[in-house]
Amino acid sequence: MVMKWFEQAEVDQSTIISSRVRLARNLDKYVFPTRLNPATAKHTLEDIWSAASETQRGLSFLELTNIPPWESSILYERHLISRDMVQKNLPRGLAYCAGENLSLLINEEDHIRIQSVSAGNNLKAVYKTAMELDDELSKTLDYAFDDNFGFLTSCPTNTGTGLRASYMLHIPFLESTGMLKAQAEMLPKMGFTIRGAHGEGSEPRGSIYQISNQVTLGKSEDETIAALERLVEQIVDKETQLRHQITKDLNPEVLDAIWRAYGILTNCRKIPLNEAMKLLSDIRLGVIMGIVSPPTGERTIYSIMTNIQDNTLQTLTGQAQDGRHLEVLRADYLRECFQ
């Protein structure tokens, strides 16, 4: 079985959980997805998958049009598709590799969204992978491109390079001290934004945030990547400094939070998602500091965070539950992870 990117040990070794690059592209011969009718959307889907299947990337294809909402929600929880794609009715699809580190969204906001993701700090590597797939697709697909504006996209904020680069960060100390709020207010002035782990419209859980560029016009891809790397390096340095200051001499408050989290997760009999995410955040800090042991079964804390999401949890355990029963199912799974 191929290991998923979020199952790799690197996701729990530092403040940076993952690096991601997304490229937005549209085909020259079709209107943007916001104006597609079902018949034309179907043709677009077929054209793009035909090109993708020839890239020798080992991509699997899933047409999302007729799958149940809960199955689409699992793909969202695993960062494979966006919330908008879950809710769309037009013919649309997802092509993805076994490790879920390279995927192609078809007929989302744009005809094509290439997504490359990796555990840890590997932004240049995921950018290279995304661009390689982009080059392969462009051999058989004609993109909508303007000599003055660059790649044309449904939303003007993506026009230009069509590049969205992002890091997913675990920053509990910046969050708890209130310093994150001041940082977040500064980012838009610098051409960046901070959101929850699932991007636009998502709430942060477990002190996990996504930081990405907002500007795609007037800057090259290399300039965007370099600027984001510098910014995140500064944020990581601040988080690390705060951790050293607050945990100096094994601060009893921090130790208590970590061991309380461990005690609850190894003994709870029902637990809501938000509480579980907060406790897992504390455990992740304890793992990084070498205070508590990693979870059993070669799991990572972030893979557990992914697996306890409502729809993923039910599929993983083969049990369809809701409400209180889902909280019981989550507690059972968490106890198993920390046996």
C-alpha positions as CSV (number, residue, x, y, z in Angstrom):
1,M,0.0,0.0,0.0
2,V,1.3,3.5,-0.9
3,M,1.8,5.8,2.0
4,K,-0.2,9.0,1.8
5,W,1.7,12.3,2.2
6,F,0.0,13.0,5.6
7,E,1.1,9.6,6.9
8,Q,4.8,10.5,6.5
9,A,6.8,11.2,9.7
10,E,7.9,14.5,8.3
11,V,4.5,16.1,8.9
12,D,5.1,15.9,12.7
13,Q,8.7,16.9,12.9
14,S,8.4,20.7,12.8
15,T,6.1,23.7,12.7
16,I,5.6,23.2,9.0
17,I,3.2,20.3,8.3
18,S,3.1,20.5,4.5
19,S,3.9,22.5,1.4
20,R,1.5,22.9,-1.5
21,V,1.3,24.5,-4.9
22,R,-1.9,24.9,-7.0
23,L,-2.0,26.0,-10.6
24,A,-5.2,27.4,-12.2
25,R,-5.6,26.8,-15.9
26,N,-8.5,27.1,-18.4
27,L,-8.9,25.7,-21.9
28,D,-9.0,28.2,-24.7
29,K,-12.0,26.6,-26.6
30,Y,-14.5,26.6,-23.7
31,V,-16.1,29.2,-21.6
32,F,-15.1,29.4,-17.9
33,P,-16.8,26.7,-15.7
34,T,-19.1,29.3,-14.1
35,R,-20.8,29.6,-17.6
36,L,-20.6,25.9,-18.7
37,N,-23.8,24.0,-19.4
38,P,-23.9,20.3,-18.4
39,A,-23.2,19.0,-21.9
40,T,-20.2,21.3,-22.5
41,A,-18.9,20.6,-19.0
42,K,-19.0,16.9,-19.9
43,H,-16.9,17.5,-23.0
44,T,-14.4,19.6,-21.0
45,L,-14.1,16.8,-18.5
46,E,-13.5,14.2,-21.2
47,D,-10.9,16.3,-23.0
48,I,-8.9,17.0,-19.8
49,W,-8.9,13.5,-18.5
50,S,-7.9,12.2,-21.9
51,A,-4.8,14.4,-21.7
52,A,-4.1,13.6,-18.1
53,S,-4.3,9.8,-18.7
54,E,-1.5,10.1,-21.3
55,T,0.9,11.7,-18.8
56,Q,2.2,8.4,-17.4
57,R,1.6,9.8,-13.9
58,G,-0.4,6.8,-12.7
59,L,-3.4,8.9,-12.0
60,S,-6.7,7.4,-11.0
61,F,-9.9,9.1,-12.2
62,L,-13.1,9.7,-10.2
63,E,-16.1,11.4,-11.7
64,L,-17.8,13.4,-8.9
65,T,-21.1,14.1,-10.6
66,N,-23.0,11.1,-9.2
67,I,-21.2,10.2,-6.0
68,P,-23.0,10.8,-2.7
69,P,-22.3,14.0,-0.7
70,W,-20.6,12.1,2.1
71,E,-18.1,10.6,-0.3
72,S,-17.3,14.1,-1.7
73,S,-16.9,15.3,1.8
74,I,-14.2,12.7,2.5
75,L,-12.2,14.1,-0.5
76,Y,-12.5,17.6,1.0
77,E,-11.4,16.4,4.5
78,R,-8.3,14.8,2.9
79,H,-7.5,18.1,1.0
80,L,-8.1,16.6,-2.4
81,I,-11.0,18.9,-3.5
82,S,-12.4,22.2,-2.4
83,R,-15.7,22.9,-0.6
84,D,-17.0,24.5,-3.8
85,M,-16.4,21.3,-5.7
86,V,-18.4,19.3,-3.1
87,Q,-21.4,21.5,-3.7
88,K,-21.2,21.8,-7.5
89,N,-23.7,20.0,-9.8
90,L,-21.9,20.2,-13.2
91,P,-20.0,17.3,-14.5
92,R,-16.6,17.4,-12.7
93,G,-13.8,15.1,-11.8
94,L,-10.7,14.4,-9.8
95,A,-7.6,12.7,-11.0
96,Y,-5.1,11.7,-8.3
97,C,-2.1,9.6,-7.6
98,A,-2.0,6.9,-4.9
99,G,0.0,9.0,-2.4
100,E,-2.5,11.8,-2.8
101,N,0.4,14.2,-3.3
102,L,-0.5,15.1,-6.9
103,S,-4.0,15.7,-8.1
104,L,-6.0,17.4,-10.9
105,L,-9.3,19.0,-10.2
106,I,-11.5,19.3,-13.4
107,N,-14.3,21.8,-13.7
108,E,-13.9,23.4,-10.3
109,E,-13.7,27.2,-10.4
110,D,-11.4,26.8,-13.4
111,H,-11.2,24.0,-15.9
112,I,-8.0,22.7,-14.4
113,R,-6.5,22.9,-10.9
114,I,-3.2,21.1,-10.6
115,Q,-2.3,20.5,-7.0
116,S,1.0,19.2,-5.7
117,V,1.6,18.7,-2.0
118,S,4.3,17.3,0.2
119,A,4.9,16.7,3.9
120,G,7.2,19.2,5.6
121,N,9.1,22.1,4.0
122,N,9.4,21.2,0.3
123,L,7.8,24.2,-1.5
124,K,10.3,24.3,-4.4
125,A,9.9,20.5,-4.9
126,V,6.1,20.6,-5.1
127,Y,6.3,23.6,-7.4
128,K,8.6,21.6,-9.8
129,T,6.2,18.7,-9.7
130,A,3.2,20.8,-10.5
131,M,4.9,22.6,-13.4
132,E,6.1,19.3,-14.9
133,L,2.5,18.1,-15.0
134,D,1.4,21.5,-16.4
135,D,3.9,21.2,-19.2
136,E,2.8,17.7,-20.0
137,L,-0.9,18.7,-20.2
138,S,-0.1,21.8,-22.3
139,K,1.3,19.5,-25.1
140,T,-2.2,18.4,-25.9
141,L,-4.4,21.1,-24.3
142,D,-4.5,24.8,-25.5
143,Y,-4.7,27.1,-22.5
144,A,-6.5,30.4,-22.3
145,F,-3.5,32.8,-22.2
146,D,-3.0,36.5,-22.9
147,D,0.4,38.0,-23.7
148,N,-0.3,41.0,-21.4
149,F,-2.2,39.3,-18.5
150,G,-0.9,35.8,-18.5
151,F,-3.1,32.8,-17.8
152,L,-6.8,33.7,-17.8
153,T,-8.9,32.5,-14.9
154,S,-12.5,32.7,-13.7
155,C,-11.5,34.8,-10.7
156,P,-9.3,37.9,-11.5
157,T,-7.3,37.2,-8.4
158,N,-5.8,34.1,-10.0
159,T,-5.0,35.8,-13.4
160,G,-1.4,36.0,-14.2
161,T,0.7,33.0,-13.1
162,G,-2.4,31.2,-11.8
163,L,-0.2,30.1,-8.9
164,R,-1.3,29.6,-5.3
165,A,1.5,28.5,-3.1
166,S,0.9,27.6,0.6
167,Y,2.3,26.2,3.8
168,M,0.3,24.5,6.4
169,L,1.6,25.4,9.9
170,H,1.0,24.3,13.4
171,I,1.5,27.5,15.5
172,P,-0.1,27.0,18.9
173,F,2.1,29.6,20.7
174,L,1.5,32.4,18.2
175,E,-2.2,31.6,18.6
176,S,-2.4,31.4,22.4
177,T,-0.3,34.6,23.0
178,G,-2.4,36.7,20.6
179,M,0.5,37.5,18.3
180,L,-1.0,35.6,15.4
181,K,-3.9,38.2,15.2
182,A,-1.4,41.0,14.7
183,Q,0.5,39.0,12.1
184,A,-2.7,38.1,10.3
185,E,-3.7,41.8,9.9
186,M,-0.3,42.6,8.3
187,L,-0.3,39.7,5.7
188,P,-2.8,41.2,3.2
189,K,-0.7,44.3,2.9
190,M,2.2,42.0,1.9
191,G,0.2,40.1,-0.6
192,F,-0.5,37.0,1.6
193,T,-3.4,35.6,3.5
194,I,-3.9,33.2,6.5
195,R,-6.8,30.8,6.7
196,G,-7.9,27.5,8.3
197,A,-6.3,24.3,7.2
198,H,-8.9,23.8,4.4
199,G,-8.4,27.2,2.9
200,E,-10.9,29.8,2.1
201,G,-14.0,29.8,4.4
202,S,-12.6,27.1,6.8
203,E,-12.2,27.6,10.5
204,P,-8.8,26.9,12.1
205,R,-8.8,23.8,14.4
206,G,-6.0,22.4,16.4
207,S,-3.9,25.6,15.9
208,I,-3.4,24.7,12.3
209,Y,-3.3,27.4,9.7
210,Q,-2.7,27.8,6.0
211,I,-0.6,30.7,4.7
212,S,-0.6,31.5,1.0
213,N,0.0,34.2,-1.6
214,Q,-2.8,36.4,-2.8
215,V,-1.1,38.1,-5.7
216,T,-0.7,36.3,-9.0
217,L,-0.4,39.2,-11.4
218,G,2.8,41.2,-11.9
219,K,5.0,38.6,-10.1
220,S,6.7,35.6,-11.5
221,E,6.3,32.2,-10.0
222,D,9.8,32.2,-8.6
223,E,9.3,35.6,-6.9
224,T,6.1,34.3,-5.3
225,I,7.7,31.1,-4.1
226,A,10.8,33.0,-2.7
227,A,8.6,35.6,-0.9
228,L,6.4,33.0,0.7
229,E,9.5,31.0,1.9
230,R,10.9,34.1,3.5
231,L,7.6,35.0,5.2
232,V,7.1,31.5,6.6
233,E,10.7,31.3,7.8
234,Q,10.0,34.4,9.9
235,I,6.8,33.0,11.3
236,V,8.4,29.6,12.1
237,D,11.2,31.5,13.9
238,K,8.7,33.4,16.0
239,E,6.8,30.3,16.9
240,T,10.1,28.5,17.8
241,Q,11.3,31.4,20.0
242,L,8.0,31.5,21.8
243,R,8.0,27.7,22.4
244,H,11.5,27.9,23.8
245,Q,10.6,30.9,26.1
246,I,7.3,29.4,27.3
247,T,8.5,25.8,27.7
248,K,11.9,26.8,29.3
249,D,12.7,24.7,32.4
250,L,9.7,22.4,31.4
251,N,7.0,24.9,32.2
252,P,4.5,23.1,34.4
253,E,1.5,24.7,32.6
254,V,2.7,23.3,29.3
255,L,3.5,19.9,30.7
256,D,0.1,19.8,32.4
257,A,-1.7,20.6,29.1
258,I,0.3,17.9,27.2
259,W,-0.3,15.2,29.8
260,R,-3.9,16.1,30.3
261,A,-4.4,15.8,26.5
262,Y,-2.7,12.4,26.6
263,G,-4.8,11.3,29.6
264,I,-8.1,12.3,27.9
265,L,-7.3,10.9,24.5
266,T,-6.2,7.5,26.0
267,N,-9.3,7.3,28.3
268,C,-12.2,9.2,26.7
269,R,-15.4,7.4,25.8
270,K,-16.9,10.2,23.7
271,I,-15.4,13.3,22.3
272,P,-16.5,16.1,19.8
273,L,-14.2,17.0,16.9
274,N,-13.1,20.5,18.1
275,E,-12.0,19.2,21.5
276,A,-10.2,16.3,19.9
277,M,-8.3,18.6,17.5
278,K,-7.2,20.9,20.4
279,L,-6.0,17.9,22.4
280,L,-4.1,16.5,19.4
281,S,-2.5,19.9,18.9
282,D,-1.2,19.6,22.5
283,I,0.0,16.0,21.9
284,R,1.8,17.1,18.7
285,L,3.7,19.7,20.7
286,G,4.6,17.0,23.2
287,V,5.9,14.7,20.5
288,I,8.0,17.4,19.0
289,M,9.4,18.3,22.4
290,G,10.1,14.6,23.1
291,I,7.8,14.5,26.1
292,V,5.3,11.9,24.9
293,S,5.7,9.0,22.5
294,P,4.3,9.2,19.0
295,P,1.1,7.4,18.3
296,T,1.2,3.6,17.7
297,G,1.0,1.8,14.4
298,E,3.3,4.2,12.4
299,R,0.6,6.9,12.5
300,T,1.3,10.6,12.5
301,I,-0.6,13.1,14.6
302,Y,-1.7,14.9,11.5
303,S,-3.0,11.6,9.9
304,I,-5.0,11.1,13.0
305,M,-6.4,14.7,12.7
306,T,-7.4,13.8,9.2
307,N,-8.9,10.5,10.1
308,I,-11.2,11.8,12.9
309,Q,-13.0,14.1,10.5
310,D,-16.7,13.0,10.5
311,N,-17.0,11.4,7.1
312,T,-13.4,10.0,6.9
313,L,-13.8,8.4,10.4
314,Q,-17.0,6.6,9.4
315,T,-15.5,5.3,6.2
316,L,-12.3,4.2,8.0
317,T,-14.1,2.3,10.7
318,G,-16.9,1.0,8.4
319,Q,-19.5,2.4,10.8
320,A,-22.1,5.0,9.8
321,Q,-23.0,7.1,12.9
322,D,-24.2,10.6,13.8
323,G,-24.3,12.9,16.8
324,R,-23.4,11.3,20.1
325,H,-22.6,7.9,18.4
326,L,-20.1,9.6,16.2
327,E,-18.4,11.1,19.2
328,V,-18.2,7.6,20.7
329,L,-16.7,6.2,17.5
330,R,-14.1,9.0,17.5
331,A,-13.1,8.2,21.1
332,D,-12.7,4.5,20.3
333,Y,-10.5,5.3,17.4
334,L,-8.3,7.8,19.4
335,R,-7.8,5.3,22.3
336,E,-6.6,2.8,19.7
337,C,-4.1,5.3,18.3
338,F,-2.5,5.8,21.6
339,Q,-2.5,2.3,23.1
